[in-house]
Amino acid sequence: MDTTTSGPGDEGPADTPGGVEKMPTIRDVAKLAGVATSTVSRALSNPARVNRYTRERIVEAAAQLNYVPSSQAQGLSNGRTNAVAVLVPDITNPFYFDIIRGAQHQLKAAGYTQVLVDTEESSEMELEALHRMRSADGFILAASRLTDAQLAEVSKTQPLVTINRASTPSVVIDTPSAIVQALEHLASLGHRRVCYVSGPATSWSSQKRWEVLDEESSLRGMETCRIGPYAPKTTSGAAAADAATRTGATACIVFNDLLAIGMLQRLRERGIRVPEDVSIVGCDDIFGADFCNPPLTTIASPIEQAGRVAVTMLLSQLNPVPGATIRQRAVMPTHLTIRASTGPAPDNVHG
């Protein structure tokens, strides 16, 4: 039995006669957030037009009140489930935590339920989930392991938005630009040979990072090599570190932070100093990247915002506004965060 009581200072949705709870309105959200109703409408239908801090205040207010926009409420009577499936390759990878959180906040504010699916780095499981979950109103695929042809085929019958794929509509986290920043950083420290520690063979973003690294290094008179593929986990770091030490590279740019942290552990076990003997650069700036030993230089990006934008793009497909253009691509900026895992190139490479 629920024994919760409300005091005189508590505020909540008003009750109608007979004890039936009144559904919150857009005016209730506006009042709680301290903005105009028109601002609430823009924030929930076209977030890019509203200041970030105002938008976040509105989203939190809507979530607190369990506000459901009328267009989504009507969808329930039109065969909609108001459920969106979010598919990620590995639910234990901290990179996906922020994507999941950002999508969850945005979906809840719009009156949708998020259904989370872990595809376990398997393209077969991902495709099976898409086929079996046709009751979902739409899909968000984070770092999809499907081929371009498979994605194109699925998109013909199911509304979807990808994160970190070339397909459309998509949200792309622009790590290749920060790869150039990382290369410039290492060049300034005297490094002339860089090893790229690649991620899964089916990872689109891993391939793009290598292509940029290979091209940009040659423009700077630097040498590059590639090892892998490796599973993006700390447990893969030992094998990656052992392979990297045999390349003659004085610095490594690693597919993700988990793999880089695993490499740090293995190098420490072997008595190879970071950054005195070899420099390490990760990618994602996950929670804990600044706590490892040494703190990890890495590529940071607005991951949670990517989840929010993906939801906004999907909802524009599900609830199109007459005359409005549906956004097909969003690019999220990235930057290099320099910490203690990178330093001047050594005179002698540790073999």
Phi, psi and omega per residue, in radians:
M1 nan 2.395 3.139
D2 -1.469 2.043 -3.104
T3 -1.847 0.243 -3.120
T4 -1.124 2.357 3.104
T5 -2.159 2.779 3.129
S6 -1.970 2.353 3.082
G7 -1.538 3.092 -3.108
P8 -1.058 -0.479 -3.083
G9 -1.582 -0.074 -3.107
D10 -1.348 2.463 3.083
E11 -2.126 2.505 3.110
G12 -2.863 -3.110 3.135
P13 -1.020 2.413 -3.129
A14 -1.194 2.683 3.094
D15 -1.783 2.456 3.064
T16 -1.508 2.861 3.106
P17 -0.958 2.456 -3.133
G18 1.633 0.018 3.064
G19 1.423 0.221 3.116
V20 -1.471 2.203 -3.082
E21 -1.230 2.308 3.124
K22 -1.381 2.349 3.113
M23 -1.196 2.357 3.120
P24 -1.121 2.596 -3.126
T25 -1.956 3.003 3.106
I26 -1.097 -0.497 3.089
R27 -1.186 -0.632 3.095
D28 -1.114 -0.723 3.119
V29 -1.122 -0.777 -3.136
A30 -1.063 -0.728 -3.130
K31 -1.137 -0.793 -3.119
L32 -1.147 -0.637 -3.118
A33 -1.469 -0.252 3.136
G34 1.300 0.632 3.140
V35 -2.345 3.069 3.091
A36 -1.367 2.708 3.119
T37 -1.077 -0.588 3.126
S38 -1.126 -0.579 3.099
T39 -1.195 -0.687 3.079
V40 -1.065 -0.791 -3.126
S41 -1.039 -0.781 3.133
R42 -1.148 -0.714 -3.082
A43 -1.103 -0.610 -3.081
L44 -1.563 -0.402 -3.117
S45 -1.787 -0.499 -3.124
N46 -2.585 1.307 -3.007
P47 -0.962 -0.519 -3.083
A48 -1.100 -0.341 -3.103
R49 -1.533 0.008 -3.076
V50 -2.142 2.442 3.087
N51 -0.894 2.424 -3.050
R52 -0.950 -0.823 -3.067
Y53 -1.196 -0.645 3.076
T54 -1.153 -0.751 -3.137
R55 -1.061 -0.778 -3.132
E56 -1.121 -0.641 3.104
R57 -1.120 -0.696 3.138
I58 -1.192 -0.761 -3.139
V59 -1.076 -0.724 3.129
E60 -1.154 -0.687 3.119
A61 -1.124 -0.766 3.136
A62 -1.101 -0.711 3.128
A63 -1.169 -0.699 3.141
Q64 -1.087 -0.636 -3.111
L65 -1.564 -0.097 -3.027
N66 0.983 0.751 -3.116
Y67 -1.279 2.300 3.098
V68 -2.040 1.971 3.095
P69 -0.960 2.535 -3.058
S70 -1.038 -0.605 -3.131
S71 -1.120 -0.629 3.109
Q72 -1.313 -0.639 3.126
A73 -1.096 -0.676 3.121
Q74 -1.165 -0.492 -3.123
G75 -1.064 -0.534 -3.132
L76 -1.081 -0.542 -3.135
S77 -1.528 -0.024 -3.135
N78 -1.954 0.437 3.106
G79 1.539 0.056 3.109
R80 -1.385 2.612 3.036
T81 -1.753 -0.222 -3.049
N82 0.947 0.682 3.067
A83 -2.187 2.349 3.091
V84 -2.099 2.264 3.138
A85 -1.594 2.260 3.090
V86 -1.946 2.028 -3.081
L87 -1.831 2.216 3.105
V88 -2.226 2.607 -3.107
P89 -1.222 -0.474 -3.067
D90 -2.738 1.846 -3.053
I91 -1.195 -0.302 3.133
T92 -1.479 -0.158 -3.140
N93 -1.381 2.071 -3.092
P94 -1.003 -0.394 3.120
F95 -1.002 -0.660 -3.072
Y96 -1.427 -0.233 3.118
F97 -0.988 -0.836 -3.078
D98 -1.225 -0.606 3.059
I99 -1.079 -0.805 3.132
I100 -1.077 -0.767 -3.126
R101 -1.129 -0.792 3.138
G102 -1.095 -0.744 3.114
A103 -1.129 -0.725 -3.116
Q104 -1.057 -0.827 -3.129
H105 -1.056 -0.801 -3.076
Q106 -1.204 -0.687 3.122
L107 -1.171 -0.755 -3.130
K108 -1.083 -0.732 3.132
A109 -1.106 -0.507 -3.127
A110 -1.608 0.036 3.091
G111 1.519 0.385 -3.134
Y112 -1.946 2.731 3.046
T113 -1.801 2.397 3.097
Q114 -1.639 2.261 3.034
V115 -1.922 2.075 -3.029
L116 -1.720 2.310 -3.136
V117 -2.228 2.205 3.046
D118 -1.677 1.991 -3.093
T119 -1.584 0.022 3.017
E120 0.962 0.721 3.103
E121 1.019 0.433 -3.072
S122 -2.024 2.124 3.091
S123 -1.162 -0.560 3.113
E124 -1.135 -0.780 3.123
M125 -1.147 -0.645 3.133
E126 -1.117 -0.802 -3.135
L127 -1.153 -0.668 3.120
E128 -1.127 -0.721 3.125
A129 -1.092 -0.713 3.127
L130 -1.108 -0.641 -3.130
H131 -1.333 -0.590 -3.070
R132 -1.481 -0.346 -3.060
M133 -1.851 0.776 -3.103
R134 -1.189 -0.234 3.111
S135 -1.288 -0.302 3.088
A136 -1.167 2.516 3.133
D137 -1.209 -0.508 -3.131
G138 -2.941 3.060 -3.049
F139 -2.346 2.506 2.945
I140 -2.067 2.112 -3.090
L141 -1.905 1.906 3.130
A142 -1.575 2.143 3.123
A143 0.872 0.936 -3.106
S144 -0.988 2.444 3.089
R145 -1.701 0.113 3.113
L146 -1.343 2.778 3.061
T147 -1.328 2.853 3.101
D148 -1.019 -0.690 -3.132
A149 -1.128 -0.710 3.116
Q150 -1.136 -0.746 3.120
L151 -1.101 -0.735 3.139
A152 -1.083 -0.689 -3.131
E153 -1.180 -0.778 -3.137
V154 -1.112 -0.704 -3.072
S155 -1.160 -0.270 3.113
K156 -1.228 -0.463 -3.050
T157 -2.062 -0.259 -3.074
Q158 -2.339 2.274 3.079
P159 -1.109 2.250 3.133
L160 -2.666 2.754 3.013
V161 -2.320 2.344 3.102
T162 -1.776 2.694 3.015
I163 -2.069 2.154 -3.111
N164 1.158 0.924 2.954
R165 -2.541 2.776 -3.107
A166 -1.419 -0.208 -3.118
S167 -1.180 2.896 3.098
T168 -2.179 2.604 -0.090
P169 -1.290 2.609 -3.048
S170 -2.657 2.692 2.983
V171 -1.962 2.106 -3.086
V172 -1.953 2.143 3.036
I173 -1.491 2.029 -2.926
D174 -1.394 1.082 3.100
T175 -1.176 -0.498 3.099
P176 -0.976 -0.640 3.109
S177 -1.102 -0.699 3.129
A178 -1.293 -0.424 3.024
I179 -1.054 -0.687 3.089
V180 -1.111 -0.728 3.089
Q181 -1.047 -0.744 3.134
A182 -1.104 -0.703 3.131
L183 -1.132 -0.752 3.090
E184 -1.073 -0.728 3.126
H185 -1.061 -0.819 -3.128
L186 -1.180 -0.655 3.106
A187 -1.088 -0.683 -3.135
S188 -1.167 -0.375 3.127
L189 -1.612 0.052 3.065
G190 1.631 0.125 3.130
H191 -1.332 2.381 -3.119
R192 -2.150 -0.239 3.076
R193 -2.272 2.111 -3.053
V194 -2.131 2.384 3.123
C195 -1.836 2.262 3.030
Y196 -1.688 2.146 3.126
V197 -1.700 1.809 -2.956
S198 -1.432 2.742 3.113
G199 -1.584 -2.700 -3.094
P200 -0.988 2.556 -3.119
A201 -1.078 -0.471 -3.121
T202 -1.596 0.095 -3.101
S203 -1.440 2.031 3.094
W204 -1.106 -0.758 -3.088
S205 -1.167 -0.602 3.110
S206 -1.115 -0.741 3.129
Q207 -1.126 -0.736 -3.141
K208 -1.121 -0.682 3.130
R209 -1.126 -0.721 3.119
W210 -1.126 -0.746 -3.126
E211 -1.046 -0.765 3.126
V212 -1.169 -0.773 -3.129
L213 -1.065 -0.774 -3.110
D214 -1.127 -0.760 -3.114
E215 -1.210 -0.832 -3.053
E216 -1.223 -0.573 3.136
S217 -1.162 -0.673 3.138
S218 -1.153 -0.572 3.095
L219 -1.172 -0.369 -3.107
R220 -1.840 0.139 3.128
G221 1.258 0.406 3.138
M222 -1.813 2.708 3.087
E223 -1.750 2.534 3.072
T224 -2.316 2.705 3.008
C225 -2.476 2.850 -3.114
R226 -2.275 2.371 3.044
I227 -2.163 2.773 -3.112
G228 2.064 -2.925 0.174
P229 -1.369 2.738 3.100
Y230 -2.239 2.568 3.008
A231 -1.147 2.417 -3.059
P232 -1.364 1.053 -3.103
K233 -2.310 2.755 3.106
T234 -1.101 -0.559 -3.115
T235 -1.150 -0.309 3.092
S236 -1.500 -0.162 -3.038
G237 -1.133 -0.579 -3.109
A238 -1.122 -0.850 3.130
A239 -1.109 -0.677 3.136
A240 -1.144 -0.738 -3.139
A241 -1.118 -0.758 3.133
D242 -1.075 -0.734 3.136
A243 -1.181 -0.681 -3.099
A244 -1.119 -0.620 -3.112
T245 -1.174 -0.306 -3.124
R246 -1.621 -0.008 -3.081
T247 -1.569 -0.256 -3.072
G248 1.408 0.083 3.124
A249 -1.354 2.519 3.096
T250 -1.695 -0.074 3.125
A251 -2.616 2.610 3.102
C252 -2.203 2.337 2.938
I253 -1.850 2.119 -2.920
V254 -1.915 2.513 -3.064
F255 -0.903 -0.800 3.102
N256 -2.582 2.988 -3.059
D257 -1.177 -0.655 -3.129
L258 -1.036 -0.811 3.114
L259 -1.112 -0.714 3.134
A260 -1.126 -0.711 3.129
I261 -1.137 -0.676 3.062
G262 -1.093 -0.637 3.090
M263 -1.163 -0.716 3.114
L264 -1.015 -0.745 -3.130
Q265 -1.101 -0.776 -3.115
R266 -1.183 -0.729 3.124
L267 -1.094 -0.668 3.102
R268 -1.122 -0.710 3.099
E269 -1.059 -0.618 -3.102
R270 -1.512 -0.011 3.134
G271 1.353 0.307 3.090
I272 -1.628 2.095 -2.995
R273 -1.465 2.429 3.042
V274 -2.061 2.106 0.198
P275 -1.796 0.151 -3.038
E276 -1.050 -0.699 -3.115
D277 -1.701 -0.620 3.138
V278 -2.659 2.463 3.107
S279 -1.724 2.553 -3.111
I280 -2.234 2.280 3.059
V281 -2.109 2.225 3.111
G282 -1.735 -2.924 3.121
C283 -2.630 2.270 3.044
D284 2.111 -0.509 -3.079
D285 0.929 0.943 3.141
I286 -1.246 2.883 3.045
F287 -1.034 2.221 -3.126
G288 1.805 -0.212 -3.134
A289 -1.110 -0.487 3.123
D290 -1.605 -0.017 -3.138
F291 -1.761 -0.278 -3.061
C292 -1.279 3.069 -3.045
N293 -2.103 1.908 -0.073
P294 -1.377 2.876 3.066
P295 -0.955 2.450 -2.918
L296 -1.571 2.185 2.906
T297 -1.204 2.281 -3.022
T298 -2.728 2.933 3.128
I299 -1.640 2.106 -3.100
A300 -1.776 2.556 -3.134
S301 -2.610 2.752 -3.133
P302 -1.385 1.319 -2.986
I303 -1.172 -0.795 -3.134
E304 -1.067 -0.699 3.118
Q305 -1.113 -0.567 3.092
A306 -1.075 -0.698 3.089
G307 -1.119 -0.699 3.123
R308 -1.146 -0.792 -3.113
V309 -1.128 -0.676 3.119
A310 -1.048 -0.726 3.109
V311 -1.119 -0.785 3.136
T312 -1.020 -0.741 3.133
M313 -1.165 -0.653 3.117
L314 -1.190 -0.754 -3.126
L315 -1.128 -0.504 3.092
S316 -1.205 -0.426 3.018
Q317 -1.346 -0.728 -3.083
L318 -1.277 -0.541 -3.097
N319 -2.288 1.155 -3.063
P320 -1.110 2.472 3.076
V321 -1.683 2.192 -3.125
P322 -0.937 2.244 3.115
G323 1.511 -0.225 -3.109
A324 -1.496 2.554 3.103
T325 -1.536 2.245 3.128
I326 -1.420 2.144 -3.109
R327 -1.135 2.317 -3.086
Q328 -1.830 -0.360 -3.076
R329 -2.673 2.383 3.054
A330 -2.306 2.333 -3.126
V331 -1.973 2.152 -3.115
M332 -1.699 2.221 -3.089
P333 -1.258 2.705 3.115
T334 -2.330 2.909 3.078
H335 -2.690 2.769 3.126
L336 -1.504 2.238 3.032
T337 -1.834 1.995 -3.039
I338 -1.595 2.197 3.075
R339 -2.265 -2.701 -2.934
A340 -1.532 -0.010 -3.101
S341 -1.465 -0.028 3.056
T342 -2.120 2.494 -3.139
G343 -2.782 -3.064 -3.115
P344 -1.010 2.541 3.117
A345 -1.113 2.413 3.122
P346 -1.277 2.760 3.081
D347 -1.216 -0.646 -3.134
N348 -2.156 2.260 3.127
V349 -1.331 2.349 3.105
H350 -1.325 2.133 -3.116
G351 -1.774 nan nan
